[in-house]
Amino acid sequence: MGVDELPQSALFADVEVVPIDDLFAQAPDEAWEKISCGDGAKGPRVYHWAAVRLPAVAEFDNQGEVPHRMRWALARRSISKPDEIVYYLAYASLQVTVQALVRVTGARWAIEECFQAAKNDCGLDQYEVRRYVGWYRHITLAMLAHAFLAATAHQP
């Protein structure tokens, strides 16, 4: 039976729905860990991080009867401004650590910088196409041009 066949009430029948900010507001102080999510322009990006496993959904998270993956809610709190909290959702194996979730979350900035550079230098966002094939060709050519420019810029 697929998710589309289940009544809406069955999808979240045994899950208490709580706003994510309320969920992390209940976290004790020891739940927050000081972890670097990678190097930034001014050195390591260090924040307080907390993670909580979300309830499993058998149709998605289990292989047979055994849970295989888990959904996570992750919160990043600024050290200098503790009221500024950013939330992330993750889907990872049961054995994943908070440090690994933070490391992957920190990789997002490098990816965003790459796309921004491709937009600025190669016109990644300057397409006017009507079909997928035209869009795919434009994106592929722009990313290839960006890779070429990045590689030639780092040659001695």
C-alpha positions in Angstrom: 0.0 0.0 0.0 1.5 3.4 -1.1 1.3 6.7 0.7 -1.3 7.9 -1.8 -3.6 5.1 -0.7 -3.4 5.8 3.0 -6.0 8.1 4.6 -4.5 11.4 5.8 -5.2 10.5 9.4 -3.2 7.3 9.1 0.0 9.1 8.0 0.5 10.9 11.3 -1.8 8.9 13.6 0.8 8.3 16.3 3.0 11.4 15.8 2.6 14.4 17.9 2.9 17.5 15.7 5.0 20.2 17.4 6.5 23.4 15.8 10.2 22.9 15.3 11.1 26.0 17.4 9.1 24.6 20.3 10.9 21.2 19.9 14.3 22.8 20.3 13.2 25.2 23.0 12.6 22.2 25.2 16.2 20.9 24.6 18.4 21.0 27.7 21.7 23.0 27.6 23.7 19.9 27.3 21.9 19.0 24.1 23.7 21.9 22.3 27.2 21.1 21.1 29.8 23.6 19.9 30.9 22.3 16.5 32.6 23.8 13.5 30.7 23.2 10.2 33.8 24.0 8.1 36.1 26.8 7.3 34.8 30.2 6.1 36.4 33.4 4.9 37.2 34.4 8.5 38.2 30.9 9.8 36.2 28.1 11.2 32.4 28.6 11.3 31.6 27.5 14.9 28.0 27.3 16.1 26.0 25.5 18.8 24.2 22.5 17.2 21.5 20.2 18.5 19.9 17.3 16.7 16.8 15.2 17.4 15.6 12.0 15.7 12.1 12.4 14.3 9.6 9.6 14.5 10.1 6.9 11.9 7.6 6.4 9.1 7.6 2.7 8.4 6.8 3.0 4.7 9.9 5.1 4.0 12.4 4.4 6.8 12.2 0.6 7.2 13.6 -2.2 5.2 11.2 -5.0 6.0 10.4 -4.6 9.7 13.7 -3.1 10.7 14.4 0.7 10.6 17.2 1.5 8.1 17.2 5.3 7.9 16.0 8.0 10.2 14.7 11.6 9.8 16.5 14.2 11.8 15.8 17.8 12.8 19.0 19.8 13.2 19.2 23.3 14.8 22.1 25.8 14.4 22.3 28.5 17.1 24.6 31.4 16.9 27.1 31.7 19.7 27.1 35.5 19.8 23.3 35.8 19.2 21.6 32.8 20.8 18.2 33.9 19.7 19.2 33.4 16.0 18.4 29.7 15.3 18.3 28.1 11.9 16.7 24.7 11.3 17.5 21.9 8.9 15.9 18.5 8.1 18.1 15.5 7.3 17.5 12.0 6.2 20.4 9.7 7.2 21.4 6.3 8.5 20.7 5.3 12.1 24.4 5.3 12.9 25.1 8.9 11.8 26.6 11.3 14.3 25.7 14.9 14.9 29.2 15.8 13.8 28.6 14.1 10.4 25.2 15.9 10.0 26.9 19.2 10.7 29.8 18.5 8.3 27.3 17.8 5.5 25.3 20.8 6.4 28.4 22.9 6.3 29.2 21.7 2.7 26.1 23.6 1.6 27.9 26.9 1.7 30.6 25.8 -0.8 27.9 24.4 -3.1 26.0 27.7 -3.0 29.2 29.7 -3.6 29.9 27.5 -6.7 26.4 28.2 -8.1 26.6 31.9 -7.4 30.0 32.1 -9.2 28.5 30.2 -12.1 25.6 32.6 -12.2 27.9 35.7 -12.2 30.7 34.4 -14.5 28.9 32.1 -16.9 25.3 33.1 -17.0 23.9 30.0 -15.3 20.7 31.8 -14.6 20.4 33.6 -18.0 18.3 31.1 -19.9 15.0 31.5 -21.7 14.0 28.1 -22.9 10.7 26.3 -23.6 11.7 22.7 -23.2 13.8 20.5 -20.9 16.3 19.7 -23.6 17.2 23.4 -24.1 17.4 24.0 -20.4 19.6 21.0 -19.9 22.0 22.1 -22.7 22.3 25.6 -21.3 22.9 24.4 -17.7 25.4 21.8 -18.9 27.3 24.3 -21.0 27.3 26.9 -18.3 28.6 24.5 -15.6 31.3 23.2 -18.0 32.4 26.7 -18.7 32.5 27.4 -14.9 34.6 24.2 -14.3 37.0 25.3 -17.1 37.4 28.8 -15.6 37.9 27.5 -12.1 40.5 24.9 -13.3 42.4 27.5 -15.4 42.3 30.0 -12.6 44.1 27.6 -10.2 46.9 26.6 -12.6 50.3 28.0 -11.8 
